[in-house]
Amino acid sequence: MLTAIGVVAVAAVGTILLVAAPWSSNDSSGPHHESVALDHGVSVDVEVPADWRIEQGDFDGSKSMMLVPATDDRTIAQIDRDGDAMDDGGTAEPIHALIGIADTCGSSLSDLSAGEWRPDTDQDTDGGVQTYRHSAVTRVDTTYCFQIVGIDFGRSTTMESTASDLTQKLLADDAITAAKAT
């Protein structure tokens, strides 16, 4: 009887581990799924590509998420400081990141439907800093929107549009969604 109970217990634990797979979201070597809680009760689900990771923290006073290459070990605050340093004429490591925040929808988004993305793309060189940016915003509910900005920013003549391109791909593949947390 005790053996049967032990076998059932081991099988139950094994099943829970296989279903929950708590190790999968920490593996940046392959694609994996992650959910992130942001301000205003907004939850974001992302299919994180291979060799990228999610960093969570404060960005300009908002709880935010950031996808960065797995090889980039900077926090959101460090990446923000590096961006400010380059804006002020200093040098820093180039930035390739997707930044996501939830905030109230402006009046210019009154016609935007939930789940519909409104994209915007820009490329600029100013003061020796080259920028590629692809952003998109979607309505979460009647009050709040979620915005994702893929930005590549650095002092380089060979700057690549890695994060900007990834933003476009995630949106095209429906690999990022935002909704009110339940």
C-alpha positions as CSV (number, residue, x, y, z in Angstrom):
1,M,0.0,0.0,0.0
2,L,2.8,2.4,0.9
3,T,4.6,1.6,-2.3
4,A,1.5,2.4,-4.3
5,I,1.1,5.7,-2.6
6,G,4.8,6.5,-3.2
7,V,4.5,5.6,-6.9
8,V,1.4,7.9,-7.2
9,A,3.2,10.7,-5.4
10,V,6.3,10.5,-7.6
11,A,4.1,10.3,-10.7
12,A,2.1,13.4,-9.5
13,V,5.3,15.4,-8.8
14,G,6.8,14.4,-12.2
15,T,3.6,15.4,-14.0
16,I,3.5,18.8,-12.2
17,L,7.1,19.4,-13.1
18,L,6.6,18.5,-16.8
19,V,3.5,20.7,-17.1
20,A,4.8,23.7,-15.1
21,A,8.4,23.4,-16.5
22,P,9.8,26.0,-14.1
23,W,13.2,25.9,-15.8
24,S,11.9,26.8,-19.3
25,S,11.6,30.5,-18.9
26,N,15.1,30.9,-17.7
27,D,16.7,29.2,-20.8
28,S,17.8,31.9,-23.2
29,S,19.3,29.4,-25.6
30,G,16.0,28.6,-27.1
31,P,12.6,30.3,-27.6
32,H,10.4,30.4,-24.5
33,H,7.2,32.0,-23.2
34,E,7.1,34.6,-20.4
35,S,4.4,36.7,-18.9
36,V,5.1,40.0,-17.3
37,A,2.9,42.1,-15.0
38,L,3.0,45.9,-15.6
39,D,1.3,48.9,-14.2
40,H,-2.5,49.3,-14.2
41,G,-3.2,45.6,-14.1
42,V,-1.8,45.0,-17.6
43,S,-0.2,41.6,-18.3
44,V,2.0,41.0,-21.3
45,D,2.7,37.6,-22.8
46,V,5.8,37.3,-25.0
47,E,7.3,34.4,-27.0
48,V,10.9,35.3,-26.2
49,P,13.2,34.4,-29.1
50,A,16.3,32.3,-28.7
51,D,19.3,34.2,-27.2
52,W,17.1,37.0,-25.8
53,R,15.9,37.5,-22.2
54,I,13.4,39.6,-20.3
55,E,14.5,42.2,-17.8
56,Q,11.9,43.8,-15.5
57,G,12.1,47.0,-13.6
58,D,11.4,50.7,-13.5
59,F,11.7,52.8,-16.6
60,D,10.9,56.5,-16.4
61,G,8.7,55.9,-13.3
62,S,6.7,53.0,-14.8
63,K,6.9,49.3,-14.1
64,S,8.3,48.0,-17.4
65,M,9.7,45.0,-19.3
66,M,12.7,45.0,-21.5
67,L,13.9,42.3,-23.9
68,V,17.6,42.4,-24.4
69,P,20.1,40.0,-26.0
70,A,21.0,37.3,-23.5
71,T,24.6,38.4,-23.7
72,D,23.7,41.9,-22.4
73,D,23.7,41.7,-18.6
74,R,22.7,45.3,-18.0
75,T,19.6,46.1,-16.0
76,I,16.9,48.5,-17.2
77,A,18.4,51.3,-15.1
78,Q,21.9,50.7,-16.6
79,I,20.6,50.7,-20.1
80,D,18.6,53.9,-19.4
81,R,21.8,55.5,-18.0
82,D,23.8,54.4,-21.0
83,G,21.2,56.0,-23.3
84,D,21.3,59.2,-21.4
85,A,25.1,59.2,-21.5
86,M,25.1,58.9,-25.3
87,D,22.4,61.6,-25.6
88,D,24.7,63.9,-23.6
89,G,27.7,63.2,-26.0
90,G,29.3,60.5,-23.9
91,T,30.1,56.9,-24.9
92,A,28.5,53.7,-23.8
93,E,27.8,50.2,-25.0
94,P,25.3,50.2,-27.9
95,I,21.7,49.5,-26.9
96,H,19.5,46.8,-28.5
97,A,16.3,46.5,-26.5
98,L,12.5,46.2,-26.7
99,I,10.9,48.3,-24.0
100,G,7.3,47.8,-23.0
101,I,5.1,49.9,-20.7
102,A,1.4,50.3,-19.9
103,D,-0.2,53.7,-19.6
104,T,-3.4,55.6,-20.2
105,C,-4.3,55.9,-23.9
106,G,-4.1,59.4,-25.3
107,S,-7.0,60.9,-27.3
108,S,-5.1,60.3,-30.5
109,L,-5.7,56.5,-29.9
110,S,-9.5,56.8,-29.4
111,D,-10.1,54.8,-32.6
112,L,-7.7,52.1,-31.8
113,S,-9.2,48.7,-31.0
114,A,-8.0,46.2,-28.4
115,G,-5.5,43.8,-30.0
116,E,-5.0,46.1,-33.0
117,W,-1.4,47.4,-33.3
118,R,-0.6,50.9,-34.5
119,P,3.1,50.9,-35.6
120,D,5.6,53.7,-36.1
121,T,9.2,53.4,-37.5
122,D,12.0,55.9,-37.4
123,Q,15.7,56.0,-38.3
124,D,17.9,58.9,-37.3
125,T,21.5,60.0,-36.8
126,D,22.1,62.9,-34.5
127,G,25.3,64.1,-32.8
128,G,27.1,60.9,-33.9
129,V,24.4,58.6,-32.3
130,Q,22.6,56.4,-34.7
131,T,19.1,55.2,-33.9
132,Y,16.7,52.7,-35.3
133,R,13.3,52.6,-33.7
134,H,10.1,50.6,-34.3
135,S,7.3,51.1,-31.9
136,A,3.7,49.9,-31.8
137,V,0.8,50.6,-29.4
138,T,-2.3,48.6,-28.7
139,R,-5.4,49.2,-26.6
140,V,-5.8,46.9,-23.6
141,D,-9.2,48.2,-22.5
142,T,-11.2,51.5,-22.6
143,T,-8.5,53.3,-20.5
144,Y,-5.1,51.7,-20.9
145,C,-2.8,51.0,-23.8
146,F,0.4,48.9,-24.0
147,Q,3.4,50.3,-26.0
148,I,6.4,48.3,-27.2
149,V,9.5,50.2,-28.6
150,G,12.3,48.3,-30.2
151,I,15.3,50.6,-30.2
152,D,18.9,50.2,-31.4
153,F,21.0,53.1,-30.2
154,G,24.7,53.7,-30.3
155,R,27.8,55.6,-31.6
156,S,28.7,53.3,-34.4
157,T,28.8,53.6,-38.2
158,T,27.8,49.9,-38.4
159,M,24.8,50.0,-36.1
160,E,22.4,47.2,-36.7
161,S,18.6,47.4,-36.4
162,T,18.4,44.2,-34.3
163,A,15.8,45.2,-31.7
164,S,13.8,47.3,-34.2
165,D,13.6,44.4,-36.6
166,L,12.7,41.9,-33.8
167,T,9.8,44.2,-32.7
168,Q,8.3,44.0,-36.2
169,K,8.7,40.2,-36.3
170,L,7.1,39.7,-32.9
171,L,4.1,41.8,-33.9
172,A,3.8,40.1,-37.3
173,D,3.9,36.6,-35.6
174,D,1.4,37.6,-32.9
175,A,4.2,36.7,-30.4
176,I,3.4,39.5,-28.0
177,T,0.0,40.3,-26.5
178,A,-1.3,42.5,-23.8
179,A,-4.5,42.3,-21.8
180,K,-5.9,43.1,-18.4
181,A,-4.6,40.6,-15.8
182,T,-7.3,38.3,-14.6
